[in-house]
Amino acid sequence: MPTSRRQLLKGTAAAAATLSLDWTRAQAQAENLRIGLIYDLTGPFAAGGSVASSIGAQIAIDLVNEKGGVGGRYKVAPVAADSQSKPDVAINEAERLISQEKIDILNGVYASSHAVPLAAKVEQQKKILWITTAVSTAVFKDKNLQYVFRAQIHSDQYGQAFAGFLVEHAKAKLGIDPKEVKVALIHEDGPYGVGVAAADETYAKQAGIQVVLREGYSASAPDLSVLVTKIKRAKADVISHAGYNPDITLFLRQARESGLRFKMLFGAGAGYSQLDKLRATFGADIDNFCNIDPVPAQLLDPAKLAPGMGELIKTMVSRYQAKTGATDVPPHCSMGFNQTWVLLNNVLPVAKEKYGSFEPEAIRKAALDVDIPAGGTIQGYGVKFFPPGTPLSGQNERSTPVVMQNAGEHISVVWPTNIRTQDPVFPLPKGSTYGA
C-alpha cells in the first residue's frame, strides 16, 4: 500500500522528535564531566580517614555543581569506586574506571600502599591521577611523573616537623639539649609508615637527636606487646608513631597495660587524626598527644587566609557535620575537600579555556600552570607543582604540615610557632596515664 502524505509527515515528525531527544541527551552528557572517586569506603582504612576524605571531596563537588559546574557550565558527575582497603582492589577499580567507564580523571586515594602502584598504572595509561590524601614521598620521588599530581603534603615533611618541634622546644620545655632527647620511631610497614619513619630518622639525626629504636610492624598484627617491651628497654623520651586506627588502638592498649611511660607521643596523621574514635576507646588518656598532619581548616585563623576562604571553611564544616552527625571534623575532610576544590576551580577551567579540552594532556598543562600563594587554600598552604625533570615532579612544592595537640574536644596548632594558636604542653603533665 502506498504511503500517504499524512503518514509520511507523521513518520518524519517522529524521527525528528527521536533525533531531537537523542541530541538533547548527547548535549546533556556533553555538559557533564565524569570524574572517578577512589576511596576506601569499607575495610580498616574507611574509619581511618578515607570516608572522611571522600565526604570532603563530595562536598567540594556539590558546591561547584550548585554554582553551575566547572567554569559555570560543566556539571561534575562523580563515579565512585570502593578500594576496600586492599591494593589489588584499588588497581582493579582504577582499571575499571579507565577502561570500562572511559574516565580520564581519577581523584582520591587514601593509602600510600595503594597510591604507589596506582600512580605507575595511571601514568602508564596517560590518564590523570589527582591524589588527595596519601602522603608517601615514594609515590613521586625520582619517578618523573607527568600525569599524577598531589597538592597534599608528603611524608618527608612529617620528619621535618617532628625534628623541628623537638629542636625548638627541648631546652625550654624539657630542660635538656635536643641532642639528649631519645626518640623511638614505630610504624606500620607499608609505604606510608616506612616513609614517615625514614624522614623522622633522617631529620632527627641531622639535628643530633638520638634515635634509640626504629621498628616496623604489620598494620594487621594481632599483638604488639614485643614492640612495647622494646620501647621500654630503649628508655625513649619521645615516640613517633605512624599507624592506622586498629594498630594504634592495639598499641596504646598494650602500652597502658604494661605501664609504658614517655614524655610525648607524636602521631603522623592517619589513625591519630581520627580523634573521635580514639577518644571513644581511651578517653582522657590521649589528652595532650601531638599529631603531625595537614591542618584541619577550621583550626586556622581565617583572617590570615585569602578572601573567601573563611566562609568556604564554615560551609565545609557545617556540611560535613550535617552529613555525619560528628562534632569533630577530622583533617581528612579538609584534605579531600581542599585538593578536589583546587582541581575543580584552579585546574579544569584552565584546561578547557586555555588548552581546549578536558583531555589528560590539557589537564596536565593546566596543573603545571597553577600558582596559588601561601594562604590561598583552606589549609593555609599554597600550590605550585614541581615540573617534569625534577626529583618530585607532580608534588606540590608549597605544601606544609602542622603539629597539633589535643585536650578533650579542643585541638590547637602548636607548631610552627608563627601560626600556632596555643603554647604546647610538653612534656605530658603529671597524672597523665602515659606520662613519664
Disulfide bonds with the S-S distance in Angstrom:
none
